[in-house]
Amino acid sequence: DGGITQSPKYLFRKEGQNVTLSCEQNLNHDAMYWYRQDPGQGLRLIYYSQIVNDFQKGDIAEGYSVSREKKESFPLTVTSAQKNPTAFYLCASSSRGLSGGYEQFFGPGTRLTVL
Amino acid sequence: GDSVTQMEGPVTLSEEAFLTINCTYTATGYPSLFWYVQYPGEGLQLLLKATKADDKGSNKGFEATYRKETTSFHLEKGSVQVSDSAVYFCALSPRPGGGADGLTFGKGTHLIIQP
């Protein structure tokens, strides 16, 4: 089945540690995204990548880093510089459809708790 | 910058009631508009979309019409079911048809349907 995989579903880390969240897609999509979701805040864009080996900062990139070495993978590292890392992290991907427009598909999310 | 404003919840309705969730946006140019739905503990699923003014998106009994004159994209359903209980997000893409940039989301509206 085609889709987006995020692992693990729940992640616990001690304060001051870096942690990497995994995102893999087998939809052959060119673009991938990371969003952060906090209660009552909606989703906010962290980073996105439109093509392999290229990525752009979103609205809240500080304290995060990404890489895009393969088309199907877009890992997100939450660094110790991120002041409030506890949140629900969602990965998405998209590609140009037959109508010419893009549609984003989302993974199941990873809930990160920093203790 | 671009922004999306949704009515705040929770919205509580009885089964078979009529649903409206208001969404207004601020954007330059001709954005594309989306409604996503999120069930507890899961990622987001695209519910419907509209890529130009006066377009109507529809899916699973839900409808929304892109009104450029009022910068609105209100979600409606004629008769809700308990299974419609979820969080609903309105979102926009700044590019006509939706581009490979990230989406701007509203804060979400929690819908609760009582039997």
Interface residues (C-beta under 8 A of the other chain):
Chain A: I4 Q6 D30 A31 Y33 Y35 G40 Q41 G42 L43 R44 L45 Y48 Q50 G58 L90 A92 S94 R96 S99 G100 G101 Y102 E103 Q104 F105 F106 G107 P108 G109
Chain B: V4 S32 Y36 G41 E42 G43 L44 Q45 L46 K49 T51 F89 A91 S93 R95 P96 G97 G98 G99 A100 D101 G102 L103 T104 F105 G106 K107 G108
